[in-house]
Amino acid sequence: MVRALWTAASGMSAQQNNVDTISNNLANVNTTGYKTEVAEFKTLLYQNVQSTTTSANGENKPISAQIGLGVRNSSVTSIFTQGSFYASTSSTAFAMDGAGFFGVQGADGSNYYTKNGNFTLSKGINGLTLSTTDGYPVLDTEGNEIAFADDIDSSQLALTSNGEFTYPDESNNPQLLGISIGIFQFTNPAGLEKTDSSLYQETAASGAVINEATSTAVTKSSIKQGYLEGSNVQVVDEMVNLIVAQRAYEMNSKAIQAADEMMGQANSLRR
């Protein structure tokens, strides 16, 4: 019965983490570029109560008796399905259609990746720098900051579907500026390390970053200017998952209560 207490307690702890994950999904339902997360579980050790042997009558017992010792969280996996696009009035709002990520340079100088294309132009050393709302510069195909001349009219700045910036000339004809926004992919995006501000960082599990501009082995992504990608959180699914997690938590608490009552019964037999 002591084993039952600890087994049920592990179930309550795992379901608490599950509820935390679902709550985070619901909290980010309106976060641009957010990807829903799913808590995964795995069993703990098994204890052999009786090994595969013969019974008291000498009959073969091909199946042993093993009792599990509970559950724990194995991972929290991000699901990188496409979110819905919605229109934006900003000329520097970009939605990624495909498996690609935008690249940004963090405050520590490291490269990070995001699905949030809600960018802005800010005054920098080299002119107007394309950056995130937190001020992190967006990277081009060569991993450098994207900068434009100070006198450029941002409302006339356009981006082709393959990430090339254009600007109208004297005849109002769009001309390529020779600047392309970086589009990056990963073999296993679920292995990316999640940080704050909707940023991801490369890890050994995600695989090395793949630059779409130099790789021919991946399906190219396209960029939609004037749109942003919303989160892929399905509120109805999350509410159902929340109910299931809550019921599982309650059942584990009932198991603890039942084990406690059984121990109380055993302790009172002497009276």
C-alpha positions as CSV (number, residue, x, y, z in Angstrom):
1,M,0.0,0.0,0.0
2,V,3.0,2.3,0.5
3,R,3.9,1.5,-3.1
4,A,0.4,2.6,-4.1
5,L,0.8,5.9,-2.3
6,W,4.0,6.8,-4.2
7,T,2.7,5.5,-7.5
8,A,-0.4,7.6,-7.3
9,A,1.6,10.6,-6.1
10,S,3.8,10.3,-9.3
11,G,0.6,10.4,-11.3
12,M,-0.6,13.5,-9.6
13,S,2.8,15.2,-10.2
14,A,2.7,14.2,-13.9
15,Q,-0.8,15.4,-14.4
16,Q,0.1,18.7,-12.7
17,N,2.8,19.2,-15.3
18,N,0.2,18.3,-18.0
19,V,-2.2,21.0,-16.7
20,D,0.7,23.5,-16.7
21,T,1.5,22.7,-20.3
22,I,-2.2,23.1,-21.3
23,S,-2.4,26.3,-19.4
24,N,0.6,27.7,-21.2
25,N,-1.1,26.8,-24.6
26,L,-4.3,28.6,-23.6
27,A,-2.3,31.6,-22.3
28,N,-0.5,31.9,-25.7
29,V,-3.6,31.4,-27.9
30,N,-3.1,34.9,-29.3
31,T,0.7,34.9,-29.4
32,T,2.0,35.4,-32.9
33,G,3.9,32.4,-34.2
34,Y,3.3,30.3,-31.0
35,K,3.3,26.5,-31.5
36,T,1.2,24.3,-29.2
37,E,2.9,22.0,-26.8
38,V,2.0,18.5,-25.8
39,A,3.2,16.8,-22.5
40,E,4.5,13.2,-23.1
41,F,4.6,10.6,-20.4
42,K,6.6,7.4,-19.7
43,T,6.4,4.6,-17.1
44,L,8.8,4.3,-14.3
45,L,10.5,1.1,-13.1
46,Y,8.7,-2.2,-12.7
47,Q,9.1,-4.4,-9.6
48,N,9.0,-8.2,-10.0
49,V,6.5,-9.7,-7.6
50,Q,6.9,-13.1,-9.1
51,S,9.3,-14.2,-11.8
52,T,8.6,-16.5,-14.7
53,T,8.7,-20.0,-13.2
54,T,6.4,-22.8,-12.2
55,S,3.4,-22.7,-9.9
56,A,3.0,-24.6,-6.6
57,N,1.5,-27.5,-8.7
58,G,4.5,-27.6,-11.0
59,E,2.7,-25.9,-13.9
60,N,4.6,-23.6,-16.2
61,K,4.0,-19.9,-15.7
62,P,5.1,-18.1,-18.9
63,I,4.2,-14.7,-17.7
64,S,5.8,-13.0,-14.7
65,A,4.1,-10.7,-12.3
66,Q,5.4,-7.1,-12.5
67,I,3.9,-4.1,-10.8
68,G,4.6,-0.6,-12.2
69,L,5.9,2.1,-9.9
70,G,4.3,5.1,-11.5
71,V,4.7,7.7,-14.3
72,R,6.7,10.8,-15.1
73,N,7.0,13.3,-17.9
74,S,9.3,12.3,-20.6
75,S,9.1,15.5,-22.7
76,V,7.1,18.5,-23.7
77,T,6.9,18.5,-27.5
78,S,6.1,21.5,-29.7
79,I,3.8,20.8,-32.7
80,F,4.9,22.8,-35.7
81,T,1.8,22.8,-37.7
82,Q,0.9,25.9,-39.7
83,G,-1.1,28.6,-37.8
84,S,-3.7,30.7,-39.4
85,F,-2.7,33.9,-41.2
86,Y,-4.2,37.2,-40.4
87,A,-3.8,40.6,-42.0
88,S,-1.6,43.4,-40.6
89,T,-1.4,47.0,-41.5
90,S,2.4,47.0,-41.0
91,S,4.6,46.8,-44.1
92,T,7.2,45.0,-42.1
93,A,4.9,42.2,-41.0
94,F,5.8,38.9,-42.6
95,A,4.1,35.4,-42.3
96,M,6.2,32.3,-43.0
97,D,4.4,29.8,-45.2
98,G,6.2,26.5,-44.8
99,A,8.7,24.9,-42.5
100,G,11.1,27.9,-42.4
101,F,12.1,30.1,-39.5
102,F,13.2,33.7,-39.4
103,G,16.7,34.3,-37.9
104,V,17.5,36.9,-35.3
105,Q,20.5,37.8,-33.3
106,G,20.0,37.8,-29.5
107,A,21.4,40.2,-26.9
108,D,24.2,37.6,-26.2
109,G,25.2,37.6,-29.9
110,S,23.9,34.1,-30.5
111,N,21.5,33.3,-33.3
112,Y,17.9,32.5,-32.5
113,Y,15.0,31.5,-34.7
114,T,11.3,32.4,-34.6
115,K,8.0,32.1,-36.4
116,N,7.0,35.5,-35.3
117,G,7.4,37.9,-38.3
118,N,6.1,41.0,-36.6
119,F,9.1,43.1,-37.3
120,T,9.9,46.8,-37.2
121,L,12.5,49.3,-38.5
122,S,14.7,50.9,-35.9
123,K,17.6,53.3,-36.1
124,G,20.9,51.6,-36.0
125,I,24.6,52.2,-36.7
126,N,24.3,51.1,-40.3
127,G,20.9,52.9,-41.0
128,L,17.4,51.5,-40.5
129,T,17.7,48.0,-39.1
130,L,15.0,45.4,-39.4
131,S,14.4,44.1,-35.9
132,T,11.9,42.3,-33.7
133,T,9.7,44.2,-31.3
134,D,12.3,43.5,-28.6
135,G,15.0,45.2,-30.7
136,Y,16.8,42.0,-31.9
137,P,18.1,42.4,-35.4
138,V,16.7,40.1,-38.1
139,L,19.3,38.2,-40.1
140,D,19.7,38.0,-43.9
141,T,20.7,34.8,-45.8
142,E,24.4,35.3,-44.9
143,G,23.7,35.7,-41.2
144,N,24.2,39.5,-41.1
145,E,21.9,42.3,-39.9
146,I,19.4,43.6,-42.4
147,A,19.9,47.4,-42.8
148,F,18.5,50.0,-45.2
149,A,19.4,53.6,-46.0
150,D,18.1,56.2,-43.5
151,D,16.1,58.1,-46.2
152,I,14.1,55.0,-47.3
153,D,10.3,55.1,-47.1
154,S,9.3,52.0,-45.2
155,S,5.8,52.0,-46.6
156,Q,7.2,51.4,-50.1
157,L,9.5,48.6,-49.0
158,A,8.3,45.3,-50.4
159,L,9.3,41.7,-50.0
160,T,9.0,39.0,-52.6
161,S,7.7,35.6,-51.7
162,N,11.2,34.2,-51.7
163,G,12.5,36.8,-49.3
164,E,14.1,39.5,-51.6
165,F,13.5,43.1,-50.7
166,T,12.5,45.6,-53.4
167,Y,12.1,49.3,-53.6
168,P,10.6,51.5,-56.3
169,D,12.9,53.6,-58.5
170,E,12.2,57.0,-60.1
171,S,9.7,55.4,-62.5
172,N,8.0,53.7,-59.6
173,N,9.2,50.3,-60.8
174,P,10.2,47.9,-58.0
175,Q,13.9,47.2,-58.0
176,L,15.8,44.5,-56.1
177,L,18.0,45.9,-53.3
178,G,20.3,42.9,-53.1
179,I,19.1,42.1,-49.6
180,S,17.3,38.9,-48.8
181,I,15.8,37.9,-45.5
182,G,17.1,34.7,-44.1
183,I,14.9,31.6,-44.1
184,F,16.2,28.7,-42.0
185,Q,15.0,25.1,-41.4
186,F,15.8,22.2,-39.1
187,T,15.7,18.5,-39.6
188,N,13.9,18.1,-36.2
189,P,12.3,21.4,-35.2
190,A,10.8,19.7,-32.1
191,G,14.3,19.4,-30.7
192,L,14.8,23.2,-30.6
193,E,15.3,24.7,-27.2
194,K,12.5,27.1,-26.4
195,T,13.4,30.5,-24.9
196,D,11.3,33.6,-24.1
197,S,9.9,36.1,-26.7
198,S,8.9,33.2,-29.0
199,L,12.5,32.4,-29.8
200,Y,14.1,29.0,-30.4
201,Q,17.8,28.0,-30.2
202,E,19.6,25.3,-32.1
203,T,20.5,22.1,-30.2
204,A,22.1,18.8,-31.0
205,A,18.6,17.2,-31.0
206,S,17.3,19.7,-33.6
207,G,20.2,19.1,-36.0
208,A,22.3,21.8,-37.6
209,V,20.5,24.8,-39.1
210,I,19.7,24.6,-42.8
211,N,19.9,27.8,-44.8
212,E,17.2,27.6,-47.6
213,A,19.2,30.0,-49.7
214,T,22.1,27.6,-50.0
215,S,20.4,24.2,-49.7
216,T,18.6,22.3,-52.4
217,A,17.5,19.4,-50.2
218,V,14.6,21.1,-48.5
219,T,11.2,22.3,-49.7
220,K,11.4,26.1,-49.9
221,S,9.2,28.3,-47.8
222,S,7.5,31.4,-49.0
223,I,6.8,34.7,-47.2
224,K,3.6,36.7,-47.2
225,Q,4.1,40.4,-46.6
226,G,1.3,42.2,-44.7
227,Y,0.3,39.1,-42.8
228,L,1.2,37.4,-39.5
229,E,1.0,33.8,-38.5
230,G,-1.2,33.2,-35.5
231,S,-0.8,30.4,-33.0
232,N,-1.9,26.9,-33.9
233,V,-3.6,26.4,-30.5
234,Q,-7.0,24.8,-30.9
235,V,-8.9,26.0,-27.9
236,V,-11.6,23.3,-28.0
237,D,-8.9,20.5,-28.0
238,E,-7.1,22.2,-25.1
239,M,-10.2,22.4,-23.0
240,V,-11.0,18.7,-23.6
241,N,-7.4,17.9,-22.7
242,L,-7.7,20.0,-19.6
243,I,-10.8,18.1,-18.5
244,V,-9.1,14.7,-19.1
245,A,-6.0,15.9,-17.1
246,Q,-8.1,17.1,-14.3
247,R,-10.0,13.8,-14.1
248,A,-6.8,11.9,-14.1
249,Y,-5.5,14.0,-11.3
250,E,-8.7,13.3,-9.3
251,M,-8.4,9.6,-9.9
252,N,-4.8,9.5,-8.6
253,S,-5.9,11.5,-5.5
254,K,-8.7,8.9,-5.0
255,A,-6.0,6.1,-5.2
256,I,-4.0,7.8,-2.5
257,Q,-7.1,8.2,-0.3
258,A,-8.0,4.5,-0.9
259,A,-4.5,3.4,0.1
260,D,-4.6,5.5,3.2
261,E,-8.0,4.1,4.2
262,M,-6.7,0.5,3.7
263,M,-3.6,1.3,5.9
264,G,-5.9,2.7,8.5
265,Q,-8.0,-0.5,8.4
266,A,-4.9,-2.6,8.8
267,N,-3.7,-0.5,11.7
268,S,-7.0,-0.9,13.5
269,L,-7.2,-4.7,13.3
270,R,-5.5,-5.0,16.7
271,R,-8.1,-3.0,18.5
